[in-house]
Amino acid sequence: MNLERTELQTDGDLKASEELSLRRTRPPKEIPGYSIERFLGAGAYGEVWYAVASNTGRRVAIKFYNHRASLEDSLIAREVEKLVFLSADRYVVQLLDVGWDSDPPYYVMEYVESGSLEDLLKVSGPLPVDRAVEIFHDIVVGLLHAHAKGILHCDLKPANILLDQDGKARLADFGQSRLSHEQKPALGTLFYMAPEQAELSAVPDVSWDVYALGSILYTMLTGDPPFRSAGAIGEIDSAAGLTSRLDRYRQIIQHADLPVAHRDVPGVDRELVDIIDRQLAVNPRRRYPNVQAVLDALGVRQRNRERRPLVWLGMIAPAVLLAIMLAFGFWGYSAAVSDSAKALSSKSWISNQFAAELAATNVAHDIESLFDDAERFAKRPDVLATLQSTLDTPELKELLSRLHDPNLGMSERAQLVREFQDHAAREPLQDLVTERWAAGAGRYASWFLLDKYGFHIASSAGKSVDSPVGGYYGYRSYFHGGEEDFAHPAIDPRFHASVPPQGGIYPTATDKTHLSAVFLSTASNTWKCAISAPIQVDGETIAVASLTINVGNFPRFEGSPEQFAVLIDERPGPNSGMILQHPLFDELLQNESRLPDQFCEDPELRVGVESIGNREMYDYIDPLSHDPAGAALAGPWIAASQSVRITPGDETASRSTGLVVLVQEKQASAVGPIHSLGKKLATAGVTAMAIITALAGAMWGFVLRSGSRSSRGSFLGSGASATPIHDQATVVLPKKH
């Protein structure tokens, strides 16, 4: 049995296959009676072409099996066999003709005009809930018909659901399907097949299709299949061999939390969530027992939605009555508003403190991950070998020796820097740094290497005009491992310029992985920081590998204009109290290419780090509210802060990064409900009570009568009987010669 499955191709492989396929202009074979016009797509075993029947003008799709020599005959015939069984079912793409003796063999099926569900999702993204449920209902009914004829699809996914001109779903691609009595395994598509299906000895089961149904509905609502993430794909792709990849896929699903993205989709109700969750249950015993049960659940949900206005009517009347009655009880509540507001403020602070701790933990995890990236790169044998080979090149040694001279003139130094940048012996080292930066897919701002004296010897900036290669940066904290740059004589009079120090006395390179002081991006006026790791030989640092990241890329607490998080630099020095990350920055950068200078220079726009600590703050004033651009931030805030501490590598004790996450919530928003409750209600009297009582009685009577009729109808129509299968005529399968 050939085990090469298109569903196990990576996204890159699929994209490459698609691009190659789209360039095809000639079909594998001309078919008598059909005019083949264009290529539609390709899979692992063949390709599909659009054609027109010469006699009738009917539009059809022809599937050629190009790789017959590598397939078993039963594999070629399997899809045709199932389509014959379902030949009269409007929910399945219809089989029209079969060319068994052709080379390559082919079959002709009806052409479905609107493409696949996958195509629709790529163009329009997630579907509205009602449209998704409508398509899903058609898929369920079509699958129910197939199961009634003893056919398990085993490879349901959006690409195998076609949409006709009326937008109705049609099942297609039965190449992996099995008859209910067959014991042969069938591999589906990653993130659509059930975990127990991902085993070469698995016996086909109805629960596989139930799981796939849930995955399709989840994808229609969210845009992505359940459990799929960059990390999961990477884990699967890193496994060697089909069996290992299947095992890895199964383990990922079995150990992952149940997907929850569908719960946040507007319009998704509790019943629809339960339907999806039960279909996606990892344990097949907890799923719906069959497709009919899924259809029944959809029917129950639809009936409940139709009854919902009556339910709401029955709930609103008592609520209105209760609200008016409570108004009399809260007549004197205004005296307690102040105390209640304080209590609610305290709870809001506790909530903000928890949010700050969570956000600080996320930032710490991201920094620790960057530490790991820098350390892994610094310890790579090929990096060390290439570095030593580069530094041992006589010409480069000579250039670096001359660049170390602090007395070089500006023009002579510029010429030496250009020679150093353009030297061919430096290219392998430059390529390693550039490849590492490119592999981050936007995660890093840059990667670079410095020699043990603080000179840039390779950078992801390459040979650009503003490339730092050849420049001296030993005064930077990412090189020497200090808390701040040697940018001022008061810090260290020996090292404070961007040229080599006099007397050949250089700062000592860091001997451990280090988070640098923040520094400004000249392009956007936003803040960056560097993470550097020493490259050592026999305990001696011979170079420093560094990466930089935009501080704004750190994980943040996703809030609202009334509650959000900011990132602050609390380390002593010229940047103490600087706001590094703020929602206002994001708003300004949407309209401008860089932040105004005052956000980096004005002392009034900084946070007094000594005043925040870990204390409770109920009257915090956002410094950015002093700027006209931050006028909307005016007013007191309830704020809580948390220092970002990391425990990188093998260290056991945590250490501070000098960063603080502060979560602030608008005080007026936090205590607003208390003040609204303090308003007196001016409704009273026997007349009002009589009206409310009469209204509630009338509404409840209506609800009870409607509910009684509905219950009787539901009782008479209840049960789990199978949906009648229509048009079950069977076409005799043509014999192969």
N, C-alpha and C positions, 0 to 999 in steps of 0.2 A: 504493500500500500504506500503510495507516494504521500509524504507528510509535509510537502512544501505548501504552505497556506498563505494566500495574499494577506490574510488578517494579521500576520505576524511581521509584515514589513514595517519599517520605521516610517515616520512622517516624511523624512528626507527621501527615502526610497520611493515612496508613493508619489511625491512631487516630481521626482526625476522620471518615473515611469509615465506620469501624466504628460509631461512636456514632450517626451519622446513619442508618445502615442498620438498627440495632437498634430505631429508633423507628418503623419501618414496620409498619403493622398490616393493610394490605390488599394483596393480590397484584395485579400488573398486569392479570391477566385470570383469569376463572373458566374452568376446563377441564372440559368435560363428562365425567362418569364419575369425577371425583376431587373429594374434599373437601379444600380447601387450608386448613391449620390454622395454620401459623406460619412466620415468616421465619427462614431459616437463615444467610444471608450474601450478600455482593455482591462483584462484581469490576468491572473496567474496562468490560466489555461487557454485563453483565447481573446477575441476582440469582437466588438459589436458595431455594425454599420447600418446606416439609415438607407432604406430603399423604397421604391415605388413599384407595385405590381403593374406589369405592362398592360394586362387585359382590363383590369378594373380600376386602376389608378389608386388603389388602396395603399396607404402608407404603412410600412412594416419595418421591423428591426430584425436583422440577420446576425446570428451569433455563430462565429467560426471557432472551432476547436483547433488552434494552430499547432498545439503540442501533443498531438495524438500519440506520437511514438513514445512519449514518456508517461503515458497514462494507461491505466487499465481500461478495458472496454466498458466495464461496469461503471467506472467513474464518468466516462463520456456519456453513457446512457442515463445516468441517474436523474439529471435535471429534466430531461425529456420525459422520462417515465412518470415523474410526479406531475408535470404539467398536463400530461394526458389524463391522469386521474381527475384533475381539476379543470378539465377543458370547458365545462359549462358554467363555471362559477365566475360571476362578474367581479368578484373581489380579487381575482388572480389574473395576471397577464396571460392572454390566451395563446396557445400553440396553434400554428397554422400549417406548417409543413416541416418535414425532416429529410435531410440529405445524408443518409447513413453511408452510402457508397462513395460520397464525394471525398476529394482530397484537397483541403482538409474537410472533415465532416462539419455539418452546420445544421441549425434549425431556424425556422422562420417564426417569429412571434409578432403580435400586434404592436404597433408603435404607440406609446403613451405620450401625449403631447406635452404635458407640463413638466417633464423631467422627474427627478427623484426628490424625495423629502430632504435628502442631504443637500441637493442643489438649492432648494428653497431656504433651508436654514443658513447656508453660506451667504445668500443674497440678502435675506431679510433679518437674520439673527433669530433670537428666541421668538416664538409665536405667542400671540395673545392666548389667554387661557381657554376661552371658548373655542377658538379655532383649533388649538392643540387637542382639546378633548374630542372635538368633532372628527378630526383625522384619526385620533387614537381609537375611537369607537369603530370606525370602518376597519382599521387594522385588526382589532379584536374579533369582529364578526368574520372577517376573511380567514383569520387563523382558526377560528372555531369551526368553520366549514372544512378547512384542511384536516383538522384533528378528527372531525366526524368521519372523514374518509380514510383515517388511519395514517395520516402523513404528518410528521413532525418536521418543522422547517429547519431548526438548529442553527440558523445564521441570520436571525432577524437583526436589522440595523437600518438607519435612515437611507443608506444607499440602495437597499433592496426593497424600498417602498416607493412605488411610482405613483404619480398624481395625474389623473386624466383631465380632460378639458373642463370638467365640472369641479375639479379640485378634490375628487374622491380618491381614496387610497386604494392601490392595487398591489398585491404581493407579487414579488418577482424573485429570481435567482434561487432556485431550489437545488442548486448544485451540492449543497451539504445536507440536504434533507434526508430523512430516514422514514421508512414505514414503521409502524408501531411495533412490529414483531422483529425488526432488525436489531442485531446486537452490535453492529459495527460502530466504533466511535466516530464522532463528527466534531471537528473544531470550528468554533464560531469566530467572531471578531473580538479582539481585545476591548475590554470595557463594555461590551454588550453581551458577552457570553457569561453564563453562570460560573461561579468558581469551581463547582464540582465537574463542569463540562471540560475544564482545562486539564484533562488527564487522558492519556492515550488509551487507557483501558476502560474509560467510562462508558456506561450503557445509556443510549439515548433515552430521555425522559421528558414528559410533558412540562415539568418544572423548569427545564431549560428555556422553553419558549415563554413561560410566564415571566422569568427573570428578564429576558430580552425585551418583553413588552414594557416592563417598568423602566428599563434603561432608555427606551425610545421616548416614552412620555417625559421622563426627566430631561432628556436632551432637548426636546421641543420647548420646554418651559425655561431652561437655563442656558441653552446654547452649547453645552458640553456634556458628554456622558458622565455618569457617576464614577467616582474614584480616580478619574484621569487627572493627572497633574504632571508637571515637568519632572518632579522627583520620582513618581511612579514609573514614568516612561524610561527615565534614566536607569532605574534599578532593573527593569525588564531587559533593556538593551544591553546592559552590562553582563547579563547571564550568557553562558556559552552553551549553545545547543538548544534544540527545540524543547526537550524535556525540562531542562533547567529554567528556560524562560516561562514555560507553563507553570512550573512549580512556584516561581517567583511571583507570577501574576496571581495565582491562587492565594499565596500567603499575604500579598498586599491587601487583597479584598477581605480576607478572613481577619486580619488584624487592624484594619482601618475602622474609624468611626463611621457610622451611617451617614451618608451625604445629607446635607441640610440646606443646600442652596435653593432648592425648590420651595422651601418654607417661606423665603423672603420675597418670592415673586408676587407682585400685586395681583389680587384676584384669586390666588390659590387658597382654597378653604381647607378646613381641617379634614374633611372627608377625602378630598383629593390627595392630601398629604398622606393619609393612612393607606389609600389605595397604592400609591407609589412605594411607600415604605414596606408594605407587606410583599409587594412583588420583588423588591430588592433585598429581601431578607437573605442573609448569607446561608442560613440553615434552610434547605429546601422544604423541610417539614413545616416551617413557619410561613411559607408562601401560600398563595391561593392554590388549592388542590388541582385546579384546571382552569382553562380559559373561560369556561362558562361562569365560574365563580367571579372572575374579573368583570365579565359583562354584567352579572347580577349586581355587583358592587356599584358599577356605573349607573345602573338603573335606579338603585336605592338613592344614590347621591342626587340624581336628577329629580326624583320625586320629592326629596327633602328640600331641594332648592325651590320647587314649585310651592311647597308649603311654607317656606320661610316668611313671606309677608304675613301669613296668619300668626306665625309664632311671634314675630316682632310686634304685631298688633296686640297679642296677648301680654307681651312683656312691657310695652310702652304704657299701657293704661295703669297697671299697678305702680310703675315707676313715677308717673305723673302724680298719682295719688300720694305716694310716699314722699315725693319731693315737697308737695304742698304741706303735708303733715309735719315734715321735718323743719320747714320754714318757721313754724310756730315754736318748735323746740329750740331753734337757734336764734331766737329773737334777741337774747341777751349775750350772744356769743362774742360780740365785739370786744368785750373786756379781756378775753383770753387770747386775742389775735397775736399780741406781742410775744407772749410766752411760746405759743405754738410756732411762730415764725422762727424763734431762736432754736427750737427743737428741730425743725425741718432743716434749718441751715446747718446744724450739727450733722444731721444725717447726710446732707448733700456733701459736706466736707469729707465724711467717711467714704462716701461713694467716689468722690474725686480722688481721695488718697489711694483707694484700691485701683482706680483707673491709672493713676500716676505710676503705681508700682508695676502694673501690667505693662504699660508703655515702656518704662525703664528696663523691664526684663526683656522686652522685645528688642530694644536698642542694644542691650548687652549681648544678647544672643547673636545679633547681626555683627557686632564688633568682634566677638569671639570667633565667628565664622570667618571674618576677614583676617584675623590673626592666623587661623589655620591655613588660609590661602597663602599668606605671605610666608609662613614657615615651611609649608610643603614645597613651594617654589624654591626657597633658599636651600633646601636639603636635597633637591633633585640632582642626581649624579651628572646628568648631561649639562645642567647649568654650571656646576662646579668645573667640569672638564672644559666647557667652552670658555668660561671666565678665565681659567688659568692659561689656556691656550692664547686667548686674546691679550691678556696682560703680559705674557712672555714674548709677544711679537716685538722684535727690536725697534721697528719704526714707531710703533705705538708707545713703547717705553720712552723713546726719545721725545715724542710729542708731549706726553704727559709730564716728563721731567721739565721741559721748557715751560709748560703751562703752570707748573708749581711756582715759578719765579714771580714773586709779588711785584717786581719792578718793571714788568713788561708794559710797554705802551699799549694804548687801547687798540690802535690799528694793527699792531703786531699780534696782540692777543686774539683779535678777531680773525686774522688770517690763520693762526695756528688752530683755532677752534674749527674753522671750516675744513682745514686739512684733516683734523681728527675725525670730524663727522663723516667726511667722504672716504676715509681710508677703508679699503676692501676688507682688511683683516678684522674689522669691527662688525661686519655684516652678520656673521653667524650669531653673535651675541645679541645684536639688534633684532634679528629675526625671532629669537627665543622670547624676548620681552614683548615684541609686537604680537606674537601668537598668543601669549598668555593674556594680554589685554583683550584681544579680539575674542578669546574664548569666554570672557565674562559676559558677553551679550548685553552691554550697557550697564553692568553692575559696577564697573570701575570707571573713574574719570581718567586714570592713567596708571602705567607701570613704569618703573625706571630702576637703574642700578647705579650705585656710587662706589668709587674705589675707597680704600681705607683712609684716604686723605680728605674725602668729601667732594670729589669731582664726579660729575655725571659722566658715565661711560656708555650708557644705552638708555633709550627712552622710547615709549610708545608713540611719542610725537614725531619720531623718525627724523627726517632731514628738513622739516618745515622751517620757515623763517624764524619762528619763535622757539625752536627746539632748545632745551636746556643742555644738551649734550656738549661736553667740553667746559661747562661753567662750573664755578666753585660754589658749593652749597653746604659746606661743612658747618656753617653757623646755624643751620636749620635744626630744629629739635628732632626731626625725623632721622637725622644722621647721628647726632651725639646722644640722643635718648633723654635729654633734659626736659623740664616742664615747659620751657618756652625757648624761642629763638634767641641767639646772641645778637640781637638787633640793636642794642643800645649799650654804650660804654659803661653805664651804671651796672649792667648785669655782669659783664666780664670784659674789661677793657682790651683784652688780647684779641677777642674774636667778635667782631661786630660789623664786618663789611662783607660784601659779596666778592671780594678778591682774596687771594691767599694771604694768610697772616705773615707779618714780617718775622724774620728770624727762623722760619721753617717750623714754628711750633703750631701744630694742628690740634683741634679738638679730638678726643678719643672717640672712635666709632662705637655705637651701642653694641652691647654684648648680649642683649635679649630683645625679644619682640616688643615693640613700643608703639603707643598711640601718640602721635605728635600733637603739638599745639595747633589750634585752628588757624587757617590763613585764608586771605581773600582770593576769590577767583577774579582776575582782572576783566574777564569777559562779561560776567553777569553780576558782579559785586555781591555774590553770595559766598557762603563759607565752605571751605574744604578742610579735610584733615587727611593725614597720611598714616599708614601702618607699615612699619619697617621691621625687617628681620635680618639678623646678621648671617652672612655666609662665612663659615669658619672652617679652618683646617688646623687640626691638632690644638683646638681651643683658642686659636687666634683668629680675629675677624679680619678677613682679607677684602670684604666688600659688604655692601648693605643693599638688600632688595626691598623696594618700597612700592606700595600701591597707594593711590589717592582715591577718595570718594567724596562726592558732594554730600555735605551734611544733610541736605534736604531729602536725600534718598533713604535715610534711616527710617525704620518702621515708626509709624506714628499712631496715636489714638485717633480713630476716625470719629469725629464728633459732629457738631453743628455750629452755626454762628453764635449760639448761646452757650456752648460748652465745647472746648477744644484743648489741645495740648500744645505747649511750646517747648523748645529745647534751648537751654541756657548754658553758657560757659561760666563755671564758678571758680576756675583756677585763678590764683593771684597773677597779676601782671596787667599788661595794657588792654587785654581783651576781657577782663573780669566783668561779669554781669552782662556781656554781650548776648543779645538774642540771636541765636543761630538759625532757628527754624520757627516759622509762625505762619498761620493761615493767611495773614495779610500779605506776606511775601509772595505766596502762591498767587494771590489775586493780582498783585501789581505786576508780576512777571508774565501774566497772561496778556497784558497790554503793552509792556515795555520789555526790551531785551535785557535790561539790568536794573537793579534796585537803585533808588536815589542814594547819593553819598551820605546823607544825614543818618541813615539807618546803621552806618558803620562808624560814624565819627561823632555824632552828637551824644554827649554823656547823659543828657536827659532821657534818651531813648534806651537806656540800659536798666537792668534789674539790680536792685541792691541785694546782692547775694547774702550779705550778713543779716538781712531782715527777713529772709524766707525760712532758712533752716528746715526743720521738720515740724514747725509749729502750725497751729490752726489759724488760717487767715480768712476772715469774713468780710474785710473791707479792702481787699487788694485792688490797687490801681494799675492797670496795664500801662507801662511806660509809652507804648506806641500810640496811646490815645492822645499824647501831647502833640503829635504830628497831625497836620490837616488830613492826611490820607487815612489816618486811623481814628477819625472822629466817631465812627460807629462803635468804637471800643470803650467809649467813655462810660463812667459809672462804676460803682463798686462790684467786685467779683468775689466769689468764694473760691479760694485757691488752695491746692495741696501740691507738695513737691516731693520728689524722690530722686536721690542721687543714682547715677548709673554706675554700677560696680560689676567688674568682670572677673572671671576666674579662668584665664587662658591656659591652654596646654596642660601640662602636668602639675600646675600649681594647685595647692590645696586651699590657700587663703585668698579671699577676694581682694581686689584693689580698686580704688576709685579711678574713674576715667576723667574726672574733672567736669563731667557733663551732668546737668540736672534736667529732669523732665518735670514741668509744672502744668498741671491740669486746672483750668479755670472755668468756672460756671457763672453766668450772669446772676447776680444776687436777686434781681427783680424776677428773673425766670424761675429761680429755685423756690422762692417764698411766695410767688404770685398766687398759687392756689389757696394759701392761707388767707390772704387779703380778700380774695373773691368770696371766700366763705363768710367773711365778716360783714358782708352787705346784708342789710335787713330786707326781708321780704314783706311787702305791703299788702299781702292778700289775707284776708280773714273773713270769718262769718259763716253763719249757718247755711246761707244760700250757696256759697262756694262748695262747702262740704257736700251738700245735697246734689249739686251738679256733678261733682267728681264721682260720687257714689253711683249715681244713675249712669254716667258715662262708662265707668269701669264695669258695672254689671252688664250693660248692653254689649260691650266689646267682648267680655269673657263668654257671654252666652253665644255670640257669633262664633268665637273660636271653638267652643265646645261642640256646637252643632256641626261645624265644618270638619273638626277633627274626628267626630264620630263617623261621619260619612266616609272620610278618607281612610279611617282604620278598617271599616268594613270592606272597602274596595281593595285595600292592601292585603287583607286576610284572604279574600277570595282569589287574589292574583299572586299570592306568594308561592314560594317554592323554587327549586333550583333545576327545573326541567330544562332540557337542552333547547336551544333555538332551532326551529325547524330548518332543515337544509333544503334549499330550493334548487331546482334544475340539476339534479344529480346524474344526468346522463354521462356515461363513460365512453370515451373513444378508445377503440382497440389500438394498442401500441404497435406501430409498424415493426416488422421483423427486420433484423440486420442481416445483410448478406455477406 
